[in-house]
Amino acid sequence: MHANTDRIQQHIEHIAAFTATPGQGTTRMSYSPQGKQAREYIKAQMQAAGLTVREDAIGNIFGKLAGKDASLPCVMIGSHFDSVPNGGAFDGPAGVVMGLEIATLFHEHKLTPHYPLEIVALVEEEGASFGRGLLASCAIAGKVTLDELNTLCDSQGVSAATRMTEAGFNPEAVNSVIRTPQSIKAFIELHIEQGPVLEQSGTDIGLVDTIVGITQLVVTVTGKAGHAGTTPMDSRQDALVATSKMIAQIGDFARQAGEATVATVGKLQVFPNGANVIPNKVVFTVDIRSKSGDKLNQVIEQTKQCIQQNSVEGIICHIEQPLYVQPTPLNAAIHQKLQKHSDQLGLSSQTMVSGAGHDAMIFAGICDVGLVFVPSRDGLSHHPDEWTDYEQIQKGVDVIFHTVKEITEATQHD
């Protein structure tokens, strides 16, 4: 029983076609027309694999294969199908396609799970629409409120709740998406590595044992607008100049911390954004990650202190922290099962730390979790040239398929 490489390729290429930027990578926001196109395709493929399909109140898609004992918790597999702007075809969809392919293998080989099998395609993992990464999995874990959905806005100033409603979902019922630990036995995700380690070492499979801690800060710096030609330099309250002093220091905090700690200022909005106007407001984001919880908290505190120290001479700073997740160890028993099946399939593997955040880190607060990496060409991701060979995805799918077959206690029937 092996995954079908041609089918994997067809799924990924179909989903990749649903983009707002043809020829310039994948741009697929969660509640966009392209998101809807991908949604309809995924649901149709789930139905073709014999799954019972439903969508929850915020738009996550679930395909369920009933188990012999309906009272038992499900084994869930999948990933997300949203993208960053001008991203690649594999980040997220590779894991969704893994779920579709495994469901198809269960269907083709007439496998009946004892524990129910559930395939999931998650929305809004990237946070590209509303500045809130891991939104869907956090909602499933009970960490998102309606107030937050009404507060989070996209670049047009439209709230997440409004976008969900426009797409036909019901953000007011966000609490209905919560899954309890009693409802999920395990969650396993496949993802491209998004780094160079596996390719450089010639290794087939990465088995993640820890996901780095991650936080996101949104900083608003407010000063005073003025004419660029008539306002003396010593009389200015320039929000952009103050911001530049903060940004210049943030990277140093991460370098000094060590232990694979990183910090990134990735988004900068300047208002009123006129060539001859002194900026009166700047909004920027800070993404901080570390495999050490202590180092993560250290850099967060240093960054906040740096920002507040620059709140002088008419400059006011406000800091929000929409995301904070401690470094997450994944389940050792699932890791061992993935390792065993990798070995039995004759594949090379290595244990890894994930420097990127994934939905798996949120599910780890609900159930036992496993995360499998497959190689990324040149370590490239969040880029139109992102690429993973379909044969390498197939290897990852095979490892997860045999692990899921074991965990669900599946048996063949006539």
C-alpha positions as CSV (number, residue, x, y, z in Angstrom):
1,M,0.0,0.0,0.0
2,H,1.7,3.1,-1.3
3,A,0.5,6.7,-2.0
4,N,0.0,7.6,-5.6
5,T,2.5,10.3,-6.7
6,D,0.5,11.3,-9.8
7,R,-2.6,11.9,-7.7
8,I,-0.6,14.0,-5.2
9,Q,0.8,16.1,-8.1
10,Q,-2.7,16.6,-9.6
11,H,-4.1,17.8,-6.3
12,I,-1.3,20.2,-5.6
13,E,-1.4,21.7,-9.1
14,H,-5.2,22.0,-9.0
15,I,-5.1,23.9,-5.6
16,A,-2.2,26.0,-6.8
17,A,-4.3,27.3,-9.7
18,F,-6.6,29.0,-7.2
19,T,-4.5,32.2,-6.8
20,A,-5.1,35.9,-7.1
21,T,-1.6,36.4,-8.7
22,P,-1.2,34.0,-11.6
23,G,2.4,33.7,-12.7
24,Q,3.5,35.4,-9.5
25,G,3.2,32.7,-6.9
26,T,0.2,31.7,-4.8
27,T,-1.9,34.4,-3.2
28,R,-4.9,32.8,-1.5
29,M,-6.5,34.5,1.4
30,S,-8.8,32.5,3.6
31,Y,-12.2,34.1,2.7
32,S,-11.3,35.3,-0.8
33,P,-12.8,34.1,-4.1
34,Q,-9.6,31.9,-4.5
35,G,-10.1,30.5,-1.0
36,K,-13.7,29.6,-2.0
37,Q,-12.5,27.8,-5.2
38,A,-9.9,25.8,-3.2
39,R,-12.6,25.0,-0.6
40,E,-15.0,23.6,-3.2
41,Y,-12.2,21.5,-4.7
42,I,-11.2,20.1,-1.4
43,K,-14.7,19.3,-0.4
44,A,-15.3,17.5,-3.7
45,Q,-12.2,15.4,-3.2
46,M,-13.2,14.5,0.3
47,Q,-16.6,13.3,-0.9
48,A,-15.0,11.3,-3.7
49,A,-12.9,9.5,-1.1
50,G,-16.1,8.5,0.7
51,L,-15.8,11.0,3.6
52,T,-18.7,12.8,5.3
53,V,-17.9,16.5,4.8
54,R,-18.8,19.4,7.0
55,E,-17.6,23.0,7.6
56,D,-17.4,24.6,11.0
57,A,-18.5,28.1,12.0
58,I,-15.3,29.8,10.8
59,G,-14.8,27.8,7.6
60,N,-12.5,24.9,8.6
61,I,-13.3,21.8,6.4
62,F,-13.6,18.3,7.9
63,G,-14.0,15.0,6.1
64,K,-14.8,12.1,8.4
65,L,-14.5,8.3,7.9
66,A,-16.6,6.7,10.6
67,G,-14.9,4.2,12.9
68,K,-16.2,0.9,14.1
69,D,-16.8,2.5,17.5
70,A,-18.5,5.9,17.1
71,S,-17.9,6.8,20.7
72,L,-14.1,6.8,20.3
73,P,-12.1,10.0,19.7
74,C,-10.9,10.6,16.1
75,V,-7.4,10.5,14.6
76,M,-7.1,13.8,12.7
77,I,-4.7,14.6,9.9
78,G,-4.2,17.6,7.6
79,S,-2.9,21.1,7.4
80,H,-4.0,24.6,6.1
81,F,-4.9,25.8,2.6
82,D,-4.4,29.6,2.9
83,S,-1.2,31.2,1.7
84,V,1.0,34.3,2.2
85,P,0.9,36.9,-0.6
86,N,3.0,35.6,-3.6
87,G,3.9,32.4,-1.7
88,G,4.4,28.9,-3.0
89,A,2.2,26.0,-3.9
90,F,3.3,23.6,-1.2
91,D,3.2,25.4,2.2
92,G,0.0,24.1,3.7
93,P,-1.6,22.3,0.7
94,A,1.0,19.5,0.8
95,G,-0.5,18.6,4.2
96,V,-4.1,18.9,3.0
97,V,-3.2,16.7,0.0
98,M,-1.6,14.2,2.4
99,G,-5.0,13.9,4.1
100,L,-6.9,13.5,0.9
101,E,-4.5,10.8,-0.3
102,I,-4.6,8.8,2.9
103,A,-8.4,9.0,2.8
104,T,-8.3,7.7,-0.8
105,L,-6.0,4.9,0.3
106,F,-8.4,3.8,3.0
107,H,-11.2,3.9,0.4
108,E,-9.3,2.0,-2.3
109,H,-8.0,-0.7,0.1
110,K,-11.3,-1.1,1.9
111,L,-9.8,-0.2,5.3
112,T,-12.2,0.4,8.2
113,P,-10.7,2.3,11.2
114,H,-11.7,1.3,14.7
115,Y,-11.1,4.9,15.7
116,P,-12.7,7.5,13.4
117,L,-10.4,9.1,10.9
118,E,-10.9,12.8,10.2
119,I,-9.2,14.9,7.5
120,V,-9.0,18.6,8.1
121,A,-8.2,21.6,5.9
122,L,-7.7,24.6,8.1
123,V,-8.2,28.3,7.3
124,E,-6.0,31.3,8.2
125,E,-2.8,29.6,9.5
126,E,-0.5,32.2,7.9
127,G,-2.1,35.2,9.5
128,A,-1.7,37.1,6.2
129,S,-5.2,38.4,6.2
130,F,-5.7,39.7,9.7
131,G,-2.3,39.7,11.3
132,R,-3.1,36.7,13.6
133,G,-1.3,33.5,12.8
134,L,-2.7,30.1,13.7
135,L,-6.2,31.6,14.0
136,A,-8.1,28.4,13.0
137,S,-6.3,26.0,15.2
138,C,-6.4,28.5,18.1
139,A,-10.1,28.7,17.7
140,I,-10.4,24.9,17.8
141,A,-8.3,25.1,21.0
142,G,-10.7,27.6,22.5
143,K,-8.3,30.5,22.3
144,V,-10.3,32.9,20.0
145,T,-13.2,35.0,21.0
146,L,-15.9,36.8,19.0
147,D,-14.5,40.1,20.3
148,E,-11.2,39.3,18.8
149,L,-12.8,38.4,15.4
150,N,-14.5,41.7,15.5
151,T,-11.3,43.5,16.3
152,L,-8.9,41.8,13.9
153,C,-9.0,43.6,10.5
154,D,-7.5,43.1,7.1
155,S,-5.6,45.7,5.0
156,Q,-9.0,47.2,3.9
157,G,-10.0,47.7,7.5
158,V,-12.7,45.0,7.3
159,S,-12.9,42.7,10.4
160,A,-12.3,39.0,10.4
161,A,-15.9,38.5,11.6
162,T,-17.3,40.4,8.6
163,R,-15.2,38.5,6.1
164,M,-16.4,35.2,7.6
165,T,-20.0,36.3,7.5
166,E,-19.6,37.5,3.9
167,A,-18.2,34.0,3.0
168,G,-21.3,32.4,4.5
169,F,-19.9,31.4,8.0
170,N,-21.0,32.3,11.5
171,P,-18.3,33.9,13.6
172,E,-20.9,34.5,16.4
173,A,-20.7,30.7,16.9
174,V,-16.9,30.6,17.2
175,N,-17.2,28.7,20.5
176,S,-18.9,25.9,18.6
177,V,-15.6,25.0,16.8
178,I,-13.9,24.1,20.0
179,R,-12.7,20.5,20.2
180,T,-12.1,18.9,23.6
181,P,-9.2,16.5,24.4
182,Q,-11.8,13.8,24.7
183,S,-12.7,14.2,21.0
184,I,-9.3,13.8,19.4
185,K,-6.9,10.9,20.0
186,A,-4.1,12.3,17.8
187,F,-3.2,14.9,15.2
188,I,-0.6,14.4,12.6
189,E,0.5,17.1,10.1
190,L,2.8,16.9,7.0
191,H,4.6,20.0,6.0
192,I,7.5,21.1,3.8
193,E,10.6,21.8,5.8
194,Q,10.9,25.4,4.6
195,G,14.6,25.1,5.3
196,P,17.7,23.5,3.8
197,V,18.6,20.8,6.3
198,L,16.9,17.7,4.8
199,E,18.0,18.5,1.2
200,Q,21.6,19.2,2.2
201,S,21.9,16.0,4.2
202,G,20.1,13.9,1.5
203,T,17.5,12.8,4.1
204,D,14.0,11.6,3.1
205,I,12.0,12.5,6.2
206,G,12.2,15.0,9.1
207,L,10.5,13.9,12.3
208,V,9.9,17.0,14.5
209,D,10.2,16.6,18.2
210,T,9.9,20.3,19.2
211,I,8.4,23.4,17.6
212,V,9.9,26.7,18.6
213,G,8.0,29.2,20.7
214,I,6.6,32.2,18.8
215,T,5.1,35.5,19.6
216,Q,3.8,38.3,17.4
217,L,3.7,42.0,18.5
218,V,1.8,44.7,16.7
219,V,3.3,48.1,17.6
220,T,1.6,51.5,16.9
221,V,3.8,54.5,17.1
222,T,2.0,57.9,17.1
223,G,3.7,61.3,16.6
224,K,2.5,64.5,14.9
225,A,2.2,65.2,11.2
226,G,3.8,68.4,9.7
227,H,5.0,70.0,6.5
228,A,8.3,68.4,5.3
229,G,9.7,71.8,4.3
230,T,8.6,74.2,7.0
231,T,8.8,72.2,10.2
232,P,12.3,72.6,11.9
233,M,14.2,69.4,12.6
234,D,14.3,70.0,16.3
235,S,10.5,70.6,16.5
236,R,9.4,67.4,14.9
237,Q,7.5,64.4,16.4
238,D,8.3,62.0,13.6
239,A,6.8,58.6,14.2
240,L,8.9,57.0,11.5
241,V,12.2,58.2,12.8
242,A,11.3,56.9,16.3
243,T,10.3,53.6,14.8
244,S,13.6,53.3,12.9
245,K,15.5,53.6,16.2
246,M,13.4,50.7,17.7
247,I,13.7,48.4,14.7
248,A,17.5,48.9,14.5
249,Q,17.9,47.3,18.0
250,I,15.4,44.4,17.8
251,G,17.6,42.1,15.7
252,D,20.5,42.5,18.2
253,F,18.4,41.3,21.1
254,A,17.8,38.0,19.2
255,R,21.5,37.6,18.2
256,Q,22.6,38.1,21.8
257,A,20.1,35.6,23.1
258,G,21.4,32.7,20.9
259,E,19.8,29.3,21.0
260,A,18.3,29.7,17.5
261,T,16.4,32.8,18.6
262,V,15.3,35.1,15.8
263,A,13.4,38.3,15.5
264,T,11.8,39.8,12.4
265,V,10.1,43.1,11.6
266,G,8.0,42.0,8.7
267,K,5.3,44.6,8.2
268,L,5.5,48.4,8.2
269,Q,2.7,50.8,7.5
270,V,3.4,54.5,7.4
271,F,0.7,57.2,7.7
272,P,-0.2,59.4,6.0
273,N,2.4,58.0,3.6
274,G,3.0,61.3,1.7
275,A,6.4,62.2,0.3
276,N,6.2,65.8,1.7
277,V,4.5,65.0,5.0
278,I,6.2,64.1,8.3
279,P,4.8,60.7,9.4
280,N,2.3,60.9,12.3
281,K,1.8,57.2,12.7
282,V,3.6,53.9,12.0
283,V,2.3,50.4,12.6
284,F,4.8,47.6,12.5
285,T,4.9,43.9,13.5
286,V,7.6,42.0,15.3
287,D,7.9,38.2,15.0
288,I,10.1,36.5,17.7
289,R,10.9,32.8,17.9
290,S,13.1,30.6,20.0
291,K,13.4,27.0,21.0
292,S,14.1,28.2,24.5
293,G,11.1,29.6,26.5
294,D,13.4,31.7,28.7
295,K,15.2,33.2,25.6
296,L,11.8,33.9,24.0
297,N,10.5,35.8,27.0
298,Q,13.8,37.6,27.4
299,V,13.7,39.0,23.8
300,I,10.0,39.9,24.2
301,E,10.8,41.9,27.3
302,Q,13.8,43.6,25.8
303,T,11.8,44.6,22.7
304,K,8.9,46.0,24.8
305,Q,11.4,48.0,26.9
306,C,13.1,49.3,23.8
307,I,9.8,50.5,22.4
308,Q,8.7,52.2,25.6
309,Q,12.1,53.9,26.0
310,N,11.5,55.6,22.7
311,S,8.1,56.9,23.9
312,V,9.5,60.4,24.4
313,E,9.1,63.9,23.1
314,G,5.6,63.6,21.9
315,I,5.9,60.0,20.7
316,I,3.4,57.6,22.0
317,C,3.8,53.8,21.6
318,H,1.1,51.1,22.0
319,I,2.0,47.4,22.0
320,E,-0.4,44.5,21.3
321,Q,0.5,40.8,21.5
322,P,-2.0,38.8,19.5
323,L,0.0,35.6,19.6
324,Y,2.1,33.9,22.2
325,V,3.0,30.2,22.2
326,Q,5.7,28.6,24.3
327,P,8.1,26.1,22.7
328,T,6.1,22.9,22.1
329,P,7.4,19.4,22.6
330,L,5.6,16.9,20.5
331,N,4.4,13.4,21.5
332,A,7.2,10.9,21.9
333,A,5.0,7.8,21.3
334,I,3.8,9.2,17.9
335,H,7.3,10.2,17.1
336,Q,8.5,6.6,17.7
337,K,5.7,5.2,15.5
338,L,6.6,7.6,12.7
339,Q,10.2,6.6,13.1
340,K,9.3,2.9,13.0
341,H,7.3,3.1,9.8
342,S,10.0,5.3,8.2
343,D,12.5,2.6,8.9
344,Q,10.2,-0.2,7.7
345,L,9.7,1.6,4.4
346,G,13.5,1.9,4.0
347,L,13.5,5.7,4.3
348,S,16.2,7.8,5.9
349,S,15.0,10.2,8.6
350,Q,16.3,12.5,11.3
351,T,14.8,14.2,14.4
352,M,14.4,18.0,14.0
353,V,13.3,21.2,15.7
354,S,10.9,23.2,13.7
355,G,11.8,26.9,13.4
356,A,8.4,27.7,11.9
357,G,5.1,27.7,13.7
358,H,2.5,25.2,12.7
359,D,-1.1,24.3,13.6
360,A,0.5,21.2,15.2
361,M,1.8,23.3,18.0
362,I,-1.7,24.4,18.9
363,F,-3.2,20.9,18.6
364,A,-0.5,19.7,21.1
365,G,-2.5,21.5,23.8
366,I,-5.4,19.2,23.0
367,C,-4.0,15.8,22.0
368,D,-1.0,13.8,21.1
369,V,0.7,15.3,18.0
370,G,3.2,14.3,15.3
371,L,4.8,16.5,12.6
372,V,6.6,15.2,9.5
373,F,8.8,17.3,7.3
374,V,9.7,16.6,3.6
375,P,12.6,18.4,1.9
376,S,12.4,21.9,0.4
377,R,14.5,22.6,-2.6
378,D,17.2,25.2,-1.7
379,G,15.3,25.6,1.6
380,L,13.0,28.1,-0.1
381,S,9.5,28.9,1.2
382,H,7.1,31.8,1.2
383,H,8.3,32.5,-2.3
384,P,6.9,31.7,-5.8
385,D,9.8,29.3,-6.4
386,E,9.0,27.1,-3.4
387,W,9.3,23.5,-4.4
388,T,9.2,20.0,-3.1
389,D,9.4,17.0,-5.4
390,Y,6.2,15.0,-5.6
391,E,8.1,11.8,-4.9
392,Q,9.4,13.3,-1.6
393,I,5.8,14.2,-0.6
394,Q,4.8,10.6,-1.4
395,K,7.4,9.3,1.0
396,G,6.0,11.5,3.8
397,V,2.5,10.4,3.0
398,D,3.4,6.8,3.1
399,V,5.0,7.2,6.6
400,I,1.9,8.9,7.9
401,F,-0.5,6.5,6.2
402,H,1.1,3.5,7.9
403,T,1.2,5.3,11.2
404,V,-2.4,6.4,10.9
405,K,-3.4,2.8,10.0
406,E,-1.8,1.6,13.2
407,I,-3.2,4.4,15.4
408,T,-6.8,4.0,14.1
409,E,-6.4,0.2,14.4
410,A,-7.7,-0.1,10.8
411,T,-8.6,-3.5,9.3
412,Q,-9.5,-4.5,5.8
413,H,-13.0,-5.7,4.9
414,D,-14.4,-7.4,1.8
